[in-house]
């Protein structure tokens, strides 16, 4: 075994002598020299730690943020006797006035976050921090690939001023901790706080580490200011009896000082820990304890506490209001007498909001406030603080400044450039496309008033689905509760739900379609709308058509004929013959035949009735069929919002790119009735709305002419004749 530095020589020397093979006199003398060197280094570090702490006035260039579980421990000490004292839970603070954090000093926060659920939970923590903060923030996320995709997209579209985010690949760190058996529900990611000194930038000196189930009730700068009081670690005492070992018969926890410490909130002085060789320290402790404990029960918290038990000088006990732990049977009520005492709330029970606590309703309401809080309101400037150049934000502001605010269509034009905060994969997603390269994803978008269609679509389409949902923060939580209560939706792991948060006065229909399209991971996609139910078996039929029509090597858009019913209760036709029968009886109609015939007339329904093989149709003005295309097909034009021309423009672009429109003879979909949308009501009642739509349409046609040249002139001619 390699020589490992721990904190005290009385621990180090025996370990060295036992773990290092000793042969001749020369080897023994070399070992003694190494022990003396370690002893001298240990004394030097003790002397440094005994010096008065420096004022944290110097600004930091870097720092981090971390998150996983929550734990607690005892008082700061500089020797064994001091550190072994068991401290009472309380909020006593030093008489020395706490220094104020510089106005523009960057506060660094590190969080471990992995998977879909943790990526959703951490947003509430971030909101609570942003709500109270008055300083620039630098978040350091240690993530798996899933969380990185979700959070990088979220922060990129959130565009919060004076917030920087960096990501560190947790998968690259697994080998550092995978050797530690862990029974905690957090799994291997629950151990990754142990390797922060190695993971985070070497020039990052201090960082606040947080679990994802934390809620802040005060400015995080108050916690940052506590760094001046101690030398290495800042932790809050554990508020349960776990480490006392008396919870049940034969309960045997890991060693800890007194009640132990909770690691849901940690203040880390990274440079001090690196000097103390933290990596070697915790590894040696873990190896030794695992010989008898066999595994951890509370992940990193057990190992932190075992290290502190041997090295009590490392820890400074924070007042317990910095980590009010809301698990069952805790002493959390002793941490506060009034609402003003609360600083940080930690939902460290698997029960989360269902935990038993006398004041749980108050805590739950505080949590729900941030859970449903409009995140767009947190895009607040920090006046007086220079911010790093955000080129995306600068370009957006430049583009918006070039728009004419006196233009009657200004709001329409502005919407095209609005950046909507987007949370990809709001629920768990688990799907790998089939290996035969024929797989197809249904793409659609919806708002809260179409939620009832989800279960029906899932029953009709067994393949993967990508959905963009336009919702407020509060509506997103309603959707979450709806989905989690649905057996149909919860049984499907191949549906990707992507929340696009509401902003502005228009429904950004084509942005939503693009968001859903961008998350498709199959070679093909079926571009549908949420109000349509595809025929049973359409998924497999489309996959067979991929092979039959050589979709991989040709540019085709396969048209699925669209029908509609005016009845809310419909006996859905199980075959083409049954559909034709209902069509003849007047139960079904070709889609929009009575209000917008041109939209689907080129499908040629008369030919479709008797067709047995696919047939090609030509583009005509206002054609807007529902089609299956390759994943690399063009996106929708964002200038079209609300009602009107959003699909027409896309089909026109497909035609300009020389896609062939091929109608499938045995495919169909049926539009289900619903109340008119708010946007179609605006279109019908607002003359200016219709004028602006016509203007945008003409501008789109002009853009088409510039992009596709002579071939695009037919669109101008066709529209002028329509």
CORVEN-V908798 format. One record per residue. N is the residue number from 1. RES is the residue in one letter. SS is DSSP state (h for helix, s for strand, l for the rest). BURIAL is I if it has 24 or more other C-alpha atoms within 12 Angstrom, else O. Layout:
# CORVEN-V908798
N:RES:SS:BURIAL, N:RES:SS:BURIAL
This chain:
# CORVEN-V908798
1:X:l:O, 2:X:l:O, 3:X:l:I, 4:X:l:I, 5:X:l:I, 6:X:l:I, 7:X:l:I, 8:X:l:I, 9:X:h:I, 10:X:h:O, 11:X:h:I, 12:X:h:I, 13:X:h:I, 14:X:h:O, 15:X:h:I, 16:X:h:I, 17:X:h:I, 18:X:h:O, 19:X:h:O, 20:X:l:O, 21:X:l:O, 22:X:l:O, 23:X:l:O, 24:X:l:O, 25:X:h:O, 26:X:h:O, 27:X:h:O, 28:X:h:O, 29:X:h:O, 30:X:h:O, 31:X:h:I, 32:X:h:O, 33:X:h:O, 34:X:h:I, 35:X:h:I, 36:X:h:O, 37:X:h:O, 38:X:h:I, 39:X:h:I, 40:X:h:O, 41:X:h:O, 42:X:h:I, 43:X:h:O, 44:X:h:O, 45:X:h:I, 46:X:h:I, 47:X:h:O, 48:X:h:O, 49:X:h:I, 50:X:l:O, 51:X:l:O, 52:X:l:O, 53:X:l:O, 54:X:l:O, 55:X:l:O, 56:X:l:O, 57:X:l:O, 58:X:l:O, 59:X:l:O, 60:X:l:I, 61:X:l:O, 62:X:l:I, 63:X:l:I, 64:X:l:I, 65:X:s:I, 66:X:s:I, 67:X:l:I, 68:X:l:I, 69:X:l:I, 70:X:l:I, 71:X:l:I, 72:X:l:I, 73:X:l:I, 74:X:l:I, 75:X:l:I, 76:X:l:I, 77:X:l:I, 78:X:l:I, 79:X:l:I, 80:X:h:O, 81:X:h:O, 82:X:h:O, 83:X:h:I, 84:X:l:I, 85:X:l:I, 86:X:l:I, 87:X:l:I, 88:X:l:I, 89:X:l:I, 90:X:l:I, 91:X:l:I, 92:X:l:O, 93:X:l:O, 94:X:l:O, 95:X:l:O, 96:X:l:O, 97:X:l:O, 98:X:l:O, 99:X:l:O, 100:X:l:O, 101:X:l:I, 102:X:l:O, 103:X:l:O, 104:X:l:I, 105:X:l:I, 106:X:l:I, 107:X:s:I, 108:X:s:I, 109:X:s:I, 110:X:s:I, 111:X:s:I, 112:X:s:I, 113:X:s:I, 114:X:l:I, 115:X:h:I, 116:X:h:I, 117:X:h:I, 118:X:h:I, 119:X:h:I, 120:X:h:I, 121:X:h:I, 122:X:h:I, 123:X:h:I, 124:X:h:I, 125:X:h:I, 126:X:h:I, 127:X:h:I, 128:X:h:I, 129:X:h:I, 130:X:h:I, 131:X:h:I, 132:X:h:I, 133:X:l:I, 134:X:l:I, 135:X:l:I, 136:X:l:I, 137:X:s:I, 138:X:s:I, 139:X:s:I, 140:X:s:I, 141:X:s:I, 142:X:s:I, 143:X:s:I, 144:X:l:I, 145:X:h:O, 146:X:h:I, 147:X:h:I, 148:X:h:I, 149:X:h:I, 150:X:h:I, 151:X:h:I, 152:X:h:I, 153:X:h:I, 154:X:h:I, 155:X:h:I, 156:X:h:I, 157:X:h:I, 158:X:h:I, 159:X:l:I, 160:X:l:I, 161:X:l:I, 162:X:l:I, 163:X:s:I, 164:X:s:I, 165:X:s:I, 166:X:s:I, 167:X:s:I, 168:X:s:I, 169:X:s:I, 170:X:h:I, 171:X:h:I, 172:X:h:O, 173:X:h:I, 174:X:h:I, 175:X:h:O, 176:X:h:I, 177:X:h:I, 178:X:l:O, 179:X:l:O, 180:X:l:I, 181:X:l:I, 182:X:s:I, 183:X:l:O, 184:X:l:I, 185:X:l:O, 186:X:l:I, 187:X:h:I, 188:X:h:I, 189:X:h:I, 190:X:h:I, 191:X:h:I, 192:X:h:I, 193:X:h:I, 194:X:h:I, 195:X:h:I, 196:X:h:I, 197:X:h:I, 198:X:h:I, 199:X:h:I, 200:X:l:I, 201:X:l:I, 202:X:l:O, 203:X:l:O, 204:X:l:I, 205:X:l:I, 206:X:s:I, 207:X:s:I, 208:X:s:I, 209:X:s:I, 210:X:s:I, 211:X:l:I, 212:X:l:I, 213:X:l:I, 214:X:s:I, 215:X:s:I, 216:X:s:I, 217:X:l:I, 218:X:l:I, 219:X:l:I, 220:X:h:I, 221:X:h:I, 222:X:h:I, 223:X:h:I, 224:X:h:I, 225:X:h:I, 226:X:h:I, 227:X:h:I, 228:X:h:I, 229:X:h:I, 230:X:l:I, 231:X:l:I, 232:X:l:I, 233:X:s:I, 234:X:s:I, 235:X:s:I, 236:X:s:I, 237:X:s:I, 238:X:l:I, 239:X:l:I, 240:X:l:I, 241:X:l:I, 242:X:h:I, 243:X:h:I, 244:X:h:I, 245:X:l:O, 246:X:l:O, 247:X:l:O, 248:X:l:O, 249:X:l:O, 250:X:l:O, 251:X:l:O, 252:X:l:O, 253:X:l:I, 254:X:l:I, 255:X:l:I, 256:X:l:I, 257:X:l:I, 258:X:l:I, 259:X:l:I, 260:X:l:I, 261:X:s:I, 262:X:s:I, 263:X:s:I, 264:X:s:I, 265:X:s:I, 266:X:s:I, 267:X:s:I, 268:X:s:I, 269:X:s:I, 270:X:h:I, 271:X:h:I, 272:X:h:I, 273:X:h:I, 274:X:h:I, 275:X:h:I, 276:X:l:I, 277:X:l:I, 278:X:h:I, 279:X:h:I, 280:X:h:I, 281:X:h:I, 282:X:h:I, 283:X:h:I, 284:X:h:I, 285:X:h:I, 286:X:h:I, 287:X:h:I, 288:X:h:I, 289:X:h:I, 290:X:h:I, 291:X:h:O, 292:X:h:O, 293:X:h:I, 294:X:l:O, 295:X:l:I, 296:X:s:I, 297:X:l:I, 298:X:l:I, 299:X:l:I, 300:X:h:I, 301:X:h:I, 302:X:h:I, 303:X:h:I, 304:X:h:I, 305:X:h:I, 306:X:h:I, 307:X:h:I, 308:X:h:I, 309:X:h:I, 310:X:h:I, 311:X:l:I, 312:X:h:I, 313:X:h:I, 314:X:h:I, 315:X:s:I, 316:X:s:I, 317:X:s:I, 318:X:s:I, 319:X:l:I, 320:X:h:I, 321:X:h:I, 322:X:h:I, 323:X:l:I, 324:X:s:I, 325:X:s:I, 326:X:l:I, 327:X:l:I, 328:X:l:I, 329:X:l:O, 330:X:l:I, 331:X:l:I, 332:X:h:I, 333:X:h:I, 334:X:h:I, 335:X:h:I, 336:X:l:I, 337:X:l:O, 338:X:l:O, 339:X:h:O, 340:X:h:O, 341:X:h:O, 342:X:l:I, 343:X:l:I, 344:X:s:I, 345:X:s:I, 346:X:s:I, 347:X:l:I, 348:X:l:I, 349:X:l:I, 350:X:l:O, 351:X:l:O, 352:X:h:I, 353:X:h:I, 354:X:h:O, 355:X:l:O, 356:X:l:I, 357:X:l:I, 358:X:l:O, 359:X:l:O, 360:X:h:I, 361:X:h:O, 362:X:h:O, 363:X:h:I, 364:X:h:I, 365:X:h:O, 366:X:h:I, 367:X:h:I, 368:X:h:I, 369:X:h:I, 370:X:h:I, 371:X:h:I, 372:X:l:I, 373:X:l:I, 374:X:l:I, 375:X:h:I, 376:X:h:I, 377:X:h:O, 378:X:h:I, 379:X:l:O, 380:X:l:O, 381:X:l:O, 382:X:l:O, 383:X:l:O, 384:X:l:O, 385:X:l:O, 386:X:l:O, 387:X:l:I, 388:X:l:O, 389:X:l:O, 390:X:l:O, 391:X:h:O, 392:X:h:O, 393:X:h:I, 394:X:h:O, 395:X:h:O, 396:X:h:O, 397:X:h:O, 398:X:h:O, 399:X:h:O, 400:X:h:O, 401:X:h:O, 402:X:l:O, 403:X:l:O, 404:X:l:O, 405:X:l:O, 406:X:l:O, 407:X:l:O, 408:X:l:O, 409:X:l:I, 410:X:h:I, 411:X:h:I, 412:X:h:I, 413:X:h:I, 414:X:h:I, 415:X:h:I, 416:X:l:I, 417:X:l:I, 418:X:l:I, 419:X:l:I, 420:X:l:I, 421:X:l:I, 422:X:s:I, 423:X:s:I, 424:X:l:I, 425:X:l:I, 426:X:l:I, 427:X:l:I, 428:X:l:I, 429:X:l:I, 430:X:l:O, 431:X:l:O, 432:X:l:O, 433:X:l:O, 434:X:l:O, 435:X:l:O, 436:X:l:O, 437:X:l:O, 438:X:l:I, 439:X:l:I, 440:X:s:I, 441:X:s:I, 442:X:s:I, 443:X:s:I, 444:X:s:I, 445:X:s:I, 446:X:s:I, 447:X:s:I, 448:X:h:I, 449:X:h:O, 450:X:h:I, 451:X:l:I, 452:X:l:O, 453:X:h:I, 454:X:h:I, 455:X:h:I, 456:X:h:I, 457:X:h:I, 458:X:h:I, 459:X:h:I, 460:X:h:I, 461:X:l:I, 462:X:l:I, 463:X:l:I, 464:X:l:I, 465:X:s:I, 466:X:s:I, 467:X:s:I, 468:X:s:I, 469:X:s:I, 470:X:s:I, 471:X:s:I, 472:X:l:I, 473:X:h:I, 474:X:h:O, 475:X:h:I, 476:X:h:I, 477:X:h:I, 478:X:h:O, 479:X:h:I, 480:X:h:I, 481:X:h:O, 482:X:h:O, 483:X:h:I, 484:X:h:O, 485:X:l:O, 486:X:l:O, 487:X:h:O, 488:X:h:O, 489:X:h:I, 490:X:h:O, 491:X:l:O, 492:X:l:I, 493:X:l:I, 494:X:l:I, 495:X:s:I, 496:X:s:I, 497:X:s:I, 498:X:s:I, 499:X:s:I, 500:X:s:I, 501:X:s:I, 502:X:l:I, 503:X:l:I, 504:X:l:I, 505:X:l:O, 506:X:l:I, 507:X:l:I, 508:X:l:I, 509:X:h:I, 510:X:h:I, 511:X:h:I, 512:X:h:I, 513:X:h:I, 514:X:h:I, 515:X:h:I, 516:X:h:I, 517:X:h:I, 518:X:h:I, 519:X:l:I, 520:X:l:I, 521:X:l:I, 522:X:l:I, 523:X:l:I, 524:X:s:I, 525:X:s:I, 526:X:s:I, 527:X:s:I, 528:X:l:I, 529:X:l:I, 530:X:l:I, 531:X:l:I, 532:X:s:I, 533:X:s:I, 534:X:s:I, 535:X:l:I, 536:X:l:I, 537:X:l:I, 538:X:h:I, 539:X:h:I, 540:X:h:I, 541:X:h:I, 542:X:h:I, 543:X:h:I, 544:X:h:O, 545:X:h:I, 546:X:h:I, 547:X:h:O, 548:X:h:O, 549:X:l:I, 550:X:l:O, 551:X:l:I, 552:X:l:O, 553:X:l:O, 554:X:l:O, 555:X:l:I, 556:X:s:I, 557:X:s:I, 558:X:s:I, 559:X:s:I, 560:X:s:I, 561:X:s:I, 562:X:s:I, 563:X:s:I, 564:X:s:I, 565:X:l:I, 566:X:l:O, 567:X:l:O, 568:X:l:O, 569:X:l:O, 570:X:l:O, 571:X:l:O, 572:X:l:I, 573:X:l:I, 574:X:l:O, 575:X:l:O, 576:X:h:I, 577:X:h:O, 578:X:h:O, 579:X:h:I, 580:X:h:I, 581:X:h:O, 582:X:h:I, 583:X:h:I, 584:X:h:O, 585:X:h:O, 586:X:l:O, 587:X:l:I, 588:X:l:I, 589:X:s:I, 590:X:s:I, 591:X:l:I, 592:X:l:I, 593:X:l:O, 594:X:l:O, 595:X:l:O, 596:X:l:O, 597:X:l:I, 598:X:h:I, 599:X:h:I, 600:X:h:I, 601:X:h:I, 602:X:l:I, 603:X:l:I, 604:X:l:I, 605:X:h:I, 606:X:h:O, 607:X:h:O, 608:X:h:I, 609:X:h:I, 610:X:h:O, 611:X:l:O, 612:X:l:O, 613:X:l:O, 614:X:l:I, 615:X:s:I, 616:X:s:I, 617:X:s:I, 618:X:l:I, 619:X:l:I, 620:X:l:I, 621:X:l:I, 622:X:l:I, 623:X:l:I, 624:X:l:I, 625:X:l:I, 626:X:s:I, 627:X:s:I, 628:X:s:I, 629:X:s:I, 630:X:s:I, 631:X:l:I, 632:X:l:O, 633:X:l:I, 634:X:l:I, 635:X:l:I, 636:X:l:I, 637:X:l:I, 638:X:l:I, 639:X:l:I, 640:X:l:I, 641:X:l:I, 642:X:l:I, 643:X:l:I, 644:X:l:I, 645:X:l:I, 646:X:h:I, 647:X:h:I, 648:X:h:I, 649:X:h:I, 650:X:h:I, 651:X:h:I, 652:X:h:I, 653:X:h:I, 654:X:h:I, 655:X:h:I, 656:X:h:I, 657:X:l:I, 658:X:l:O, 659:X:l:I, 660:X:s:I, 661:X:s:I, 662:X:s:I, 663:X:s:I, 664:X:s:I, 665:X:s:I, 666:X:s:I, 667:X:s:I, 668:X:s:I, 669:X:s:I, 670:X:s:I, 671:X:s:I, 672:X:l:I, 673:X:l:I, 674:X:l:O, 675:X:l:O, 676:X:l:O, 677:X:l:O, 678:X:h:O, 679:X:h:O, 680:X:h:O, 681:X:h:O, 682:X:h:O, 683:X:h:I, 684:X:h:O, 685:X:h:O, 686:X:l:O, 687:X:h:O, 688:X:h:O, 689:X:h:I, 690:X:h:I, 691:X:h:O, 692:X:h:I, 693:X:h:I, 694:X:h:I, 695:X:h:O, 696:X:h:I, 697:X:h:I, 698:X:h:O, 699:X:h:O, 700:X:h:I, 701:X:h:I, 702:X:h:O, 703:X:h:O, 704:X:h:I, 705:X:h:O, 706:X:h:O, 707:X:h:O, 708:X:h:O, 709:X:h:O, 710:X:h:O, 711:X:h:O, 712:X:h:I, 713:X:h:O, 714:X:h:I, 715:X:h:I, 716:X:h:I, 717:X:h:O, 718:X:h:O, 719:X:h:I, 720:X:h:O, 721:X:h:O, 722:X:l:O
